């Protein structure tokens, strides 16, 4: 039963006011405001005697919290309120949300839901969990490597729409948020740190795979460390009209932001990676692949105005996905790429892509060789994937010793229609 109307509670501040966050390029106004981060009217206090959650950091209360969730669902939706206690709400099993219009809310700031075990997701959402919201909740996991568990996970084959996760924190889980087929989600102003990944899996901050669309990952902080943090943001096969913007990403072991997959699966269309700051560990010989990767059957994607630094491989990579897939019409513009050991910007096996107005500096610091500020060319065995129609214009490359400023790779055959012009090479390189 509801405890009180939310009009009696302090207002839930929205992350960016109520303005439209992003209108996808080439598409209509989707009306994606953060108004929907406001809490539903009915409030279900998990510490109410009817539910009995304790929140003393010791007593496990999954049944009490789940009872409050179930009551909110039975009422057609509501706010599941977690009052401040000075301690965490411990759970010995996962929580499930199976109805629409459910909001988790920490009262008066960040409130912790802490898993005491390792074998479960903290919150799992079903297909019917449309308009789910989480505000000011700390999802604290207790996972070990290889568990494949999430702080918040949309269940397999589920597609809840219009979710909002705002001002939350995720640590100790294998992964932060998994959206599966979820659409029209906003993930904003959250903090992800200490995700328990491995070299072969887990360690995702936000994973947006399959048929996900119009999801926005904005103004978040992602911090990895040795053995933790595989990818901060991953838009996988089928992702369309998604946005990763204004995020700060540090020390992830593979790519900071990924759009695509190297397999013959559904394409990714019109995704935007904008104004992120992506910092690698800067250690030569680490597993870091690149700051931003757009791969496979990606079409009409944009990588713009990002800062990428200190990766052992490449700063920004645009490439094919193998198995006959080509990356098409990706635009890489206005980025700053610094201190990457191999190549600043690499566009290979992609067609009709544009690399324009970028600044690349101080790359290829590990050893002499055919490293480059910007590389465009064919890829695959014998140049199977030909970089036809690519443009490289108005870029500035500050070369370092033993580095090529620009490389056009014509392995197998000459790319047709590839244009290199109006670029600027600064001093410091021994090769053009």
MIMAR-475068 format. One line per 10 residues: number of its first residue (from 1); for each residue x, y, z of C-alpha. Coordinates in pm, 1 decimal, always signed. Each point is the difference from the previous one (the first is absolute). Last residue first. Layout:
% residues N
NUM = X:Y:Z; ... .
This chain:
% residues 432
432 = +5540.9:+1226.1:-4434.3; +293.6:-149.3:+190.4; +254.3:+132.4:+252.3; -271.6:+154.3:+213.4; +55.8:+291.1:+239.4; -149.5:+289.4:-195.8; -370.7:+46.4:-65.6; -179.0:-167.4:-289.8; -316.8:+175.5:-115.9; -276.9:-156.6:-207.0 .
422 = -162.6:+170.7:-297.1; -31.7:-326.1:-191.9; -13.2:-377.6:-4.1; -279.2:-144.9:-214.7; -106.0:-361.8:-43.1; -204.8:-37.1:-318.6; +101.6:-357.1:-71.5; +226.3:-181.3:+245.5; +298.4:-150.2:-182.9; +7.9:-376.3:+7.2 .
412 = +130.5:-289.0:+213.2; +157.8:+211.7:+273.1; -51.3:+367.0:-88.1; +78.5:+151.6:+340.9; -15.5:+380.2:+0.8; +214.6:+120.1:+291.8; +14.1:+350.0:+148.2; +237.1:+158.4:+255.3; +243.3:-286.7:-3.2; +174.8:-49.4:+333.1 .
402 = +361.5:-79.6:+84.5; +37.7:+316.1:+211.5; -320.3:+182.1:+85.4; -246.0:+154.5:-241.5; -248.9:+275.7:+82.5; -283.4:-79.9:-237.9; -263.0:+262.4:-85.1; -304.3:-110.9:-197.6; -167.8:+208.2:-270.6; -92.0:-297.4:-218.9 .
392 = +12.4:-378.5:-12.2; -279.7:-127.5:-225.9; -92.9:-364.5:-61.2; -169.1:-107.8:-323.5; +129.7:-354.7:-12.9; +178.0:-159.0:+294.9; +16.6:-353.4:-136.3; -78.5:-299.1:+219.2; +161.0:-308.1:-151.2; +345.4:+162.4:-1.0 .
382 = +191.8:-322.5:-57.0; -120.5:-140.1:+332.3; -195.0:+271.0:+178.5; +40.6:+374.4:-13.9; +17.7:+287.2:-241.0; +102.6:+349.2:+91.5; -7.8:+315.9:+203.9; +260.9:+72.9:+268.2; +24.7:+320.9:+201.7; +288.5:+92.5:+232.3 .
372 = +193.7:-300.1:-109.3; +218.4:-290.1:+103.9; +209.7:-179.8:-259.4; +286.6:-68.3:+233.9; +222.0:+144.9:+271.6; -90.1:-87.5:+359.9; -229.0:+92.0:+290.1; -93.8:+362.8:-48.2; -210.2:-37.9:-310.4; -231.0:+297.6:+66.2 .
362 = +83.7:+351.3:+117.2; -286.0:+181.1:-172.4; -322.4:-43.2:-194.4; -243.1:+286.4:-62.4; -320.3:-71.1:-191.0; -174.8:+225.5:-252.3; -118.2:-273.6:-234.5; +1.8:-377.1:-29.3; -287.6:-95.5:-232.2; -110.6:-355.3:-79.3 .
352 = -127.1:-104.5:-342.3; +114.9:-357.6:+59.7; +169.3:-182.7:+286.4; +270.2:-267.1:-19.8; +225.5:+214.5:+211.8; -43.1:+340.4:+166.4; +265.7:+46.3:+271.5; +33.4:+316.8:+204.9; +299.8:+59.0:+230.6; +199.5:-308.4:-87.4 .
342 = +242.5:-214.4:+203.9; +94.7:+133.0:+342.7; -279.9:+245.9:+68.3; +116.3:+319.6:+169.7; -266.9:+238.3:-129.8; -323.1:-1.5:-200.8; -214.6:+314.6:-22.8; -326.9:-44.9:-189.0; -163.4:+251.5:-234.3; -143.1:-253.9:-240.1 .
332 = -20.6:-373.4:-60.3; -299.3:-64.8:-228.2; -106.3:-358.4:-73.5; -147.4:-41.4:-348.7; +28.5:-378.6:-19.7; +164.7:-276.6:+205.0; +8.2:-311.2:-209.4; -101.1:-355.4:+81.9; +105.5:-297.2:-210.0; +78.5:-233.5:+288.1 .
322 = +234.6:+252.0:+160.7; -118.2:+289.9:+211.1; +144.2:+287.8:-196.7; +189.6:+287.5:+161.2; -13.7:+341.9:+163.4; +253.1:+31.5:+283.3; +62.0:+306.8:+218.7; +300.2:+33.0:+233.7; +193.8:-301.3:-115.8; +212.2:-264.8:+175.6 .
312 = +154.3:+65.1:+342.0; -247.9:+271.4:+84.0; +98.2:+321.4:+177.7; -251.7:+268.0:-101.3; -334.2:+50.8:-176.3; -190.8:+332.1:+10.9; -329.5:-12.0:-190.3; -149.0:+269.9:-223.8; -165.7:-241.7:-244.9; -47.7:-367.4:-78.4 .
302 = -307.8:-26.9:-225.9; -172.1:-314.5:-129.5; -163.6:-20.7:-342.9; +40.0:-377.2:-27.6; +156.6:-260.8:+225.5; +25.5:-351.4:-143.3; +321.4:-73.9:+179.1; +182.7:+233.7:+231.3; +5.0:+344.4:+153.5; +265.5:-3.2:+275.0 .
292 = +83.2:+284.1:+239.2; +297.4:+9.0:+238.9; +188.9:-288.2:-149.1; +126.6:-352.8:+46.0; +127.5:+3.9:+357.7; +144.1:-338.9:+83.0; +314.5:+148.0:+153.9; +334.0:-5.6:-180.4; +83.2:+366.6:+42.0; -172.2:+153.8:+302.5 .
282 = -202.8:+315.8:-66.0; -282.1:-112.9:+225.5; -260.6:+127.9:-241.3; -194.5:+325.6:+20.4; -329.0:+69.3:-179.3; -158.0:+345.3:+29.1; -335.5:+0.2:-181.1; -134.3:+281.7:-217.3; -208.3:-210.7:-238.3; -48.8:-362.2:-100.1 .
272 = -317.4:-7.7:-212.9; -172.7:-309.0:-140.5; -174.0:+26.2:-337.8; -26.8:-372.6:-75.0; +139.2:-324.2:+134.8; -29.6:-308.8:-217.4; -138.3:-342.6:+80.0; +241.0:-290.4:+15.8; +292.9:-130.3:-199.4; +257.1:+41.5:+275.3 .
262 = +257.9:+251.6:+118.8; -227.0:+218.2:+210.9; -103.8:+363.6:+1.2; +21.2:+325.1:+194.4; +260.3:-17.9:+274.6; +97.5:+264.9:+255.2; +299.3:-26.1:+235.9; +160.7:-290.6:-179.6; +202.0:-271.8:+175.1; +135.4:+27.7:+355.2 .
252 = -196.6:+303.4:+114.6; +225.9:+252.4:+172.4; -217.7:+312.0:+2.0; -329.5:+102.5:-162.3; -171.2:+338.9:+36.9; -335.7:+22.0:-178.2; -133.9:+306.5:-185.0; -177.5:-210.1:-264.9; -81.4:-359.3:-90.9; -311.7:+4.3:-218.7 .
242 = -213.0:-273.0:-158.3; -193.4:+39.0:-326.4; +19.7:-375.4:-71.1; +160.8:-291.2:+186.2; -44.6:-321.7:-200.8; +330.6:-159.2:+92.8; +170.4:+157.1:+303.5; +13.5:+348.2:+145.3; +264.6:-41.3:+272.3; +80.4:+272.7:+251.6 .
232 = +276.5:-29.9:+263.7; +162.4:-309.5:-147.6; +219.9:-255.5:+183.2; +9.4:+155.8:+345.8; +200.7:-194.0:+254.0; +318.3:-206.1:-2.8; +212.7:+310.2:+54.7; -230.6:+295.5:+58.4; -313.6:+153.5:-145.4; -179.7:+328.6:+60.8 .
222 = -320.3:+96.7:-183.4; -160.2:+339.4:+68.9; -335.2:+84.1:-159.7; -121.2:+316.1:-176.3; -199.8:-185.3:-267.8; -93.2:-351.6:-107.5; -304.3:+35.8:-223.6; -204.0:-289.2:-136.6; -186.0:+66.8:-323.5; -14.3:-365.6:-97.4 .
212 = +81.6:-342.2:+142.1; -58.3:-290.4:-237.2; +299.0:-207.1:+116.4; +241.4:+179.2:+229.4; +26.6:+301.3:+233.2; +263.7:-86.8:+261.2; +77.3:+273.2:+254.5; +307.9:-23.9:+225.4; +117.5:-331.5:-138.4; +265.1:-194.0:+196.7 .
202 = -120.2:-343.7:-106.1; +199.8:-219.5:-238.5; +322.1:-155.0:-124.5; +273.3:+203.6:+168.9; -207.7:+10.1:+317.2; -245.8:+240.5:+156.6; -90.6:+102.6:+355.1; -130.8:+355.0:-31.4; +190.2:+219.8:+247.6; -154.9:+328.2:-107.4 .
192 = -313.8:+126.0:-171.8; -143.2:+340.7:+99.0; -332.7:+125.8:-134.5; -89.9:+338.6:-145.2; -236.0:-132.6:-267.7; -119.3:-331.9:-144.5; -304.2:+88.7:-211.1; -196.7:-284.5:-154.9; -207.2:+24.2:-317.0; +14.9:-372.1:-78.6 .
182 = +86.2:-316.9:+191.4; +93.2:-307.2:-205.4; +283.7:-110.6:+235.7; +54.5:+307.6:+223.9; +281.9:-126.6:+220.2; +110.9:+244.6:+270.5; +313.0:-15.0:+217.8; +197.4:-316.6:-63.8; +186.9:-251.2:+217.1; -140.0:+174.6:+308.9 .
172 = +231.4:+143.9:+265.6; -90.7:+360.9:-68.5; -295.6:+180.1:-158.4; -118.3:+348.7:+98.3; -325.3:+178.9:-80.8; -64.7:+363.8:-91.5; -260.7:-86.6:-266.7; -116.8:-328.9:-148.8; -305.7:+57.8:-220.7; -193.5:-263.0:-194.2 .
162 = -218.3:+94.6:-296.7; -72.4:-347.5:-134.8; +16.5:-355.5:+128.6; +121.0:-242.7:-265.2; +46.5:-349.1:+143.7; +160.9:-280.4:-202.6; +237.4:-79.4:+287.9; -70.2:+206.1:+312.8; +87.9:+370.3:+19.7; +282.7:+13.1:+250.0 .
152 = +80.6:+250.2:+275.0; +305.7:-47.5:+222.8; +112.1:-280.4:-225.7; +138.4:-353.7:+30.7; +225.8:-192.0:-238.0; +156.2:-204.8:+286.1; +339.7:-26.3:-172.5; +205.6:+204.4:+244.2; -146.4:+22.8:+349.6; -307.4:+193.9:+101.9 .
142 = -94.1:+182.9:+316.1; -205.2:+276.4:-152.1; -91.4:+347.7:+120.0; -282.2:+168.7:-191.2; -5.4:+352.7:+144.9; -342.1:+156.8:-59.2; -59.4:+372.0:-53.6; -265.2:-32.1:-274.1; -120.9:-319.4:-166.8; -287.9:+15.8:-246.0 .
132 = -195.7:-267.7:-186.1; -231.2:+134.0:-270.5; -79.1:-343.9:-143.4; +56.5:-307.1:+217.9; -223.8:-235.8:-200.9; +288.0:-179.7:-173.3; +153.0:-82.7:+335.9; +260.4:+197.5:+194.4; +266.9:-162.1:+218.7; +152.9:+182.8:+296.9 .
122 = +305.8:-102.1:+207.6; +99.9:-269.7:-247.7; +74.3:-331.7:+169.0; +270.1:-249.0:+95.0; +244.3:+198.1:+212.9; -153.4:+42.3:+343.8; -38.9:+285.5:+250.2; -137.6:+239.7:-257.2; -19.8:+360.0:+119.0; -277.0:+249.0:-75.7 .
112 = +149.4:+334.2:+102.6; -173.4:+339.5:+28.7; +132.3:+309.8:-180.5; -177.5:+320.8:+91.1; -292.5:+119.4:+212.7; -221.6:-300.9:-56.9; +137.4:-250.3:-248.1; -251.9:-72.1:-272.1; -96.7:-308.9:-193.7; -279.1:+75.2:-246.8 .
102 = -257.3:-243.4:-139.7; -221.6:+116.9:-285.9; -54.6:-338.3:-163.8; -3.9:-353.0:+146.1; +237.6:-291.6:+47.8; +280.2:+145.3:+209.5; +220.2:-263.1:+161.1; +243.6:+14.5:+293.5; +295.1:-236.7:+30.4; +90.8:-207.4:+304.0 .
92 = +178.4:+40.9:+332.4; -77.3:+371.0:+23.4; +151.8:+257.4:+235.9; -150.7:+348.7:+23.6; +302.5:+211.2:+82.4; +75.1:+217.2:+300.4; -48.2:+361.1:+109.8; -373.9:-59.6:+1.8; -115.1:+214.8:-292.7; -343.3:-96.5:-124.1 .
82 = -37.1:-231.5:-302.4; -325.4:+86.5:-179.2; -162.5:-227.6:-257.2; -185.3:+259.5:-206.1; -320.5:-113.5:-166.5; -166.7:-205.5:-269.1; -331.6:-164.5:-81.2; -90.4:-59.6:+366.3; +92.4:-368.7:-27.5; +340.9:+103.8:-136.1 .
72 = +59.8:+228.1:+297.9; -96.2:-281.5:+236.5; +236.8:-238.5:-174.9; +287.0:+249.1:+31.8; -72.7:+46.4:+371.5; -8.6:-377.6:+47.9; +329.9:-30.6:-189.2; +161.7:+239.8:+245.9; -127.6:-199.2:+296.7; +96.6:-334.8:-152.3 .
62 = +351.6:+119.2:-89.3; +66.6:+120.2:+354.8; +329.9:-142.2:+125.7; +85.6:+136.2:+342.6; +353.6:+137.2:+14.2; +28.7:+348.7:-150.9; -283.5:+132.8:+217.0; -248.0:+51.4:-283.3; -290.2:-185.8:+159.8; -258.6:-95.9:-263.3 .
52 = -328.0:-79.8:+176.4; -263.8:+7.7:-272.5; -321.2:+68.9:+196.9; +200.5:+172.4:+272.6; +107.0:+268.3:-248.6; +375.8:-12.7:-54.8; -35.2:-58.8:-375.9; -205.3:+318.9:-30.7; -252.1:-37.9:-283.1; -82.1:+340.3:-151.0 .
42 = -283.6:+74.3:-244.5; +46.1:+292.7:-240.2; +253.1:-142.2:-244.7; +347.6:+155.8:+31.2; +139.6:+244.9:-250.0; +259.4:-157.4:-230.0; -267.8:+15.9:-271.3; +56.1:+371.4:-37.4; +343.8:-93.7:-131.4; -101.9:+77.6:-353.3 .
32 = +10.5:-231.4:-300.0; -257.6:+159.0:-230.1; +119.4:-206.0:-297.8; +49.7:+303.3:-222.6; +22.7:-147.6:-347.5; +306.8:-160.3:-145.7; +299.7:+90.2:-212.8; +215.8:+63.0:+302.7; -169.7:-116.3:+315.3; -160.6:+266.5:+214.8 .
22 = +195.5:+2.2:+323.2; -83.0:+99.2:+356.0; -332.8:+173.0:-49.1; -27.8:+249.7:+280.3; -150.3:-80.6:+336.6; +288.6:+108.0:+219.7; +320.1:-187.0:-70.8; +27.8:-258.0:+275.7; -353.7:+30.3:+140.4; -37.4:+103.6:+361.9 .
12 = -243.1:-217.6:+193.7; -216.9:+239.6:+199.0; +6.2:-22.6:+378.4; -281.0:-219.6:+133.5; -355.4:+90.3:+99.4; -105.3:+30.6:-364.4; +117.2:-360.8:-27.2; -327.8:-115.3:+150.2; +23.9:-213.4:+309.5; +35.2:-356.4:+127.1 .
2 = -138.6:-198.1:-293.2; -125.3:-352.4:+65.0 .
